[in-house]
Amino acid sequence: MYLTKEVSEKKGKYILTTTENKDGSTTKEIKEIKSGILLLSETLKDGKPHGTWIDKISRPSDYNKLNYGFNVTYSKEKCTNSMPINSNTALMFSIDSTYQPPVLAGYSDFNQYLAYNLVYPANARGNAIQGEILLSYTITEKGEITNIVVNQSVHKHLDKEAVRVIREMKIKEPAKFEGKDVSICVSLPINFTLG
């Protein structure tokens, strides 16, 4: 659903409001006129996602609250000894039986986590922005995710969403090497594609 043209309030189903906030940010909200239900609330500051967004358009069955209250770090430098996670990861793990990958809380694998939690920002989707973002981050021996860095950027909205989804990921069990919990550095591509 996109707002494509302006019509009278009697004919319209949705209303779009734009508010200039005191901190210099701009908030755009879309509501159903009849019910008053808020479907989308996006705030941008300096052209970047900011604060908490609400998105019921991307996933109508859920009421997504997306926390963008953080800064994104950009760097071409990737972690050393990084372990790429991709479709061949399971094969790599079976070759080295002394290594066990981290276990995500509540999901069978990383792809299931991404499919359920990654939200394509409406602005990026509406402007046909797509591409592959490369992130690197550390999963500590305590299962905490730290040092998230965007190594390859596509667009600030997509970059921020990719970092958000990694920041919110919960690790049930950290990686193990020779039976001991270990910190690992992960290099990960996240693709945003339309169609």
C-alpha positions as CSV (number, residue, x, y, z in Angstrom):
1,M,0.0,0.0,0.0
2,Y,1.4,3.4,-1.0
3,L,-0.2,6.8,-0.9
4,T,-0.2,7.7,-4.6
5,K,-2.5,10.6,-5.0
6,E,-4.3,13.2,-3.0
7,V,-8.1,12.8,-2.7
8,S,-10.8,14.4,-0.6
9,E,-11.2,13.2,3.0
10,K,-14.5,11.6,2.1
11,K,-13.0,9.4,-0.6
12,G,-9.7,8.7,1.1
13,K,-8.8,5.6,3.2
14,Y,-5.6,6.9,4.6
15,I,-4.2,10.2,5.9
16,L,-0.5,11.2,5.7
17,T,0.8,13.7,8.2
18,T,4.3,15.1,8.3
19,T,5.6,16.8,11.4
20,E,8.8,18.9,11.9
21,N,10.0,18.1,15.4
22,K,11.9,20.5,17.7
23,D,15.1,18.4,17.5
24,G,15.3,18.9,13.7
25,S,13.9,15.5,12.8
26,T,10.8,14.9,10.6
27,T,8.1,12.4,11.4
28,K,5.8,10.9,8.7
29,E,2.7,9.1,9.9
30,I,0.1,7.2,7.9
31,K,-3.3,6.4,9.6
32,E,-6.5,4.8,8.4
33,I,-9.1,7.6,8.4
34,K,-12.0,5.5,9.4
35,S,-10.5,3.6,12.4
36,G,-7.7,6.0,13.3
37,I,-5.2,3.1,13.4
38,L,-1.6,4.1,13.0
39,L,0.0,2.1,10.2
40,L,3.3,3.7,9.8
41,S,5.4,6.2,11.7
42,E,8.9,7.0,10.5
43,T,11.2,9.7,11.8
44,L,14.3,10.9,9.9
45,K,17.0,13.1,11.3
46,D,19.7,14.3,8.9
47,G,18.1,12.0,6.3
48,K,18.7,8.9,8.4
49,P,16.3,6.7,10.3
50,H,15.9,7.9,13.9
51,G,14.1,6.9,17.1
52,T,11.4,4.2,17.2
53,W,9.5,3.5,14.1
54,I,6.1,1.7,13.8
55,D,5.5,-0.3,10.6
56,K,2.3,-2.2,10.2
57,I,2.4,-2.0,6.4
58,S,5.4,-4.3,5.8
59,R,4.0,-7.0,8.1
60,P,0.2,-6.5,8.6
61,S,0.0,-9.4,11.1
62,D,2.5,-7.9,13.4
63,Y,2.8,-4.4,14.9
64,N,6.5,-3.8,14.3
65,K,8.3,-1.3,16.6
66,L,11.7,-0.7,15.1
67,N,14.3,0.9,17.3
68,Y,16.6,3.1,15.2
69,G,18.0,5.0,18.3
70,F,21.6,4.2,17.5
71,N,24.4,5.4,15.3
72,V,25.8,3.2,12.5
73,T,29.6,2.7,12.2
74,Y,31.1,2.5,8.7
75,S,34.5,1.0,7.9
76,K,36.1,-0.9,5.1
77,E,38.1,-2.9,7.6
78,K,36.6,-6.3,8.4
79,C,37.5,-8.4,11.4
80,T,40.4,-10.7,11.1
81,N,39.7,-14.5,11.2
82,S,36.1,-13.8,10.3
83,M,33.7,-16.6,9.8
84,P,31.4,-16.0,6.9
85,I,27.8,-17.2,7.4
86,N,26.1,-18.3,4.2
87,S,24.2,-21.2,2.8
88,N,27.4,-23.4,2.9
89,T,28.0,-22.7,6.7
90,A,26.5,-26.0,7.8
91,L,28.9,-27.9,5.5
92,M,31.8,-26.0,6.9
93,F,30.7,-26.9,10.5
94,S,30.4,-30.6,9.7
95,I,34.0,-30.6,8.4
96,D,35.5,-29.4,11.7
97,S,33.8,-31.3,14.4
98,T,35.6,-29.3,17.2
99,Y,33.7,-26.1,16.2
100,Q,30.0,-25.5,17.0
101,P,28.2,-22.4,15.7
102,P,26.3,-20.0,17.9
103,V,22.7,-21.0,18.5
104,L,20.0,-18.4,18.0
105,A,17.2,-18.1,20.5
106,G,13.8,-19.0,19.1
107,Y,14.8,-19.7,15.5
108,S,16.0,-22.8,13.7
109,D,18.6,-20.9,11.8
110,F,19.9,-17.5,10.8
111,N,17.9,-17.3,7.6
112,Q,14.6,-18.0,9.5
113,Y,15.5,-15.2,11.9
114,L,16.2,-12.7,9.0
115,A,13.0,-13.7,7.2
116,Y,10.9,-13.0,10.2
117,N,12.6,-9.9,11.6
118,L,14.2,-7.9,8.6
119,V,11.8,-5.2,7.5
120,Y,12.3,-3.5,4.1
121,P,12.1,0.2,4.9
122,A,9.0,1.7,3.1
123,N,11.0,4.7,1.8
124,A,13.7,2.4,0.3
125,R,11.1,0.0,-1.1
126,G,9.1,2.9,-2.6
127,N,12.2,4.3,-4.3
128,A,13.3,0.9,-5.6
129,I,16.5,0.9,-3.5
130,Q,18.1,-2.5,-3.3
131,G,21.5,-4.2,-3.0
132,E,23.8,-6.2,-0.7
133,I,25.1,-4.8,2.6
134,L,28.2,-6.4,4.1
135,L,28.3,-6.3,7.9
136,S,30.9,-7.5,10.4
137,Y,30.3,-8.0,14.1
138,T,31.5,-10.0,17.1
139,I,29.6,-12.6,19.0
140,T,31.3,-12.8,22.4
141,E,31.9,-15.9,24.5
142,K,28.9,-14.7,26.6
143,G,26.7,-14.6,23.5
144,E,26.6,-10.8,23.2
145,I,26.7,-9.1,19.9
146,T,29.2,-6.2,19.7
147,N,31.2,-4.1,17.3
148,I,28.7,-4.0,14.4
149,V,30.3,-2.3,11.4
150,V,28.9,-1.7,7.9
151,N,31.7,-2.7,5.5
152,Q,29.7,-2.2,2.3
153,S,26.9,0.2,2.2
154,V,23.8,0.4,-0.1
155,H,21.7,3.2,1.3
156,K,21.5,4.7,4.8
157,H,18.0,3.4,5.4
158,L,18.9,-0.2,4.4
159,D,22.2,0.0,6.3
160,K,20.4,1.1,9.5
161,E,17.8,-1.7,9.1
162,A,20.5,-4.3,8.6
163,V,22.3,-3.1,11.8
164,R,19.0,-3.0,13.7
165,V,18.2,-6.6,13.0
166,I,21.7,-7.8,14.0
167,R,21.6,-5.7,17.2
168,E,18.3,-7.3,18.3
169,M,19.4,-10.9,17.5
170,K,19.5,-13.0,20.7
171,I,22.1,-15.8,21.0
172,K,21.0,-18.8,23.1
173,E,24.5,-20.4,23.1
174,P,27.8,-18.8,22.0
175,A,30.1,-20.6,19.6
176,K,32.2,-23.4,21.0
177,F,35.7,-24.6,20.0
178,E,37.0,-27.8,21.6
179,G,34.1,-27.6,24.1
180,K,34.8,-24.1,25.3
181,D,32.7,-20.9,24.7
182,V,34.6,-18.6,22.3
183,S,34.2,-15.2,20.7
184,I,33.9,-15.2,17.0
185,C,33.9,-12.5,14.4
186,V,31.2,-12.8,11.7
187,S,31.3,-11.3,8.2
188,L,27.8,-11.3,6.8
189,P,26.1,-10.1,3.6
190,I,22.4,-9.0,3.9
191,N,20.5,-8.6,0.7
192,F,17.6,-6.3,0.1
193,T,15.9,-7.2,-3.2
194,L,12.6,-6.2,-4.7
195,G,10.4,-8.4,-6.9
